[in-house]
């Protein structure tokens, strides 16, 4: 069966956000489809060049959520 993958699916594969079945299916497809492999390599290289960014909420935001949670549970 021939399957065409979207950019989003390839990016999910790069960031390991796809399920096991999809992972295995894409690995198998890349063995036969050099275009898919090239696109995967391009996304992989791009992801390695991007800076590693971490976001974290302000302490006040976390405290507000915890306060609301306490009030809702009561």
Helices and strands as residue ranges (DSSP letters): H 7-14, H 20-32, H 34-49, H 59-73
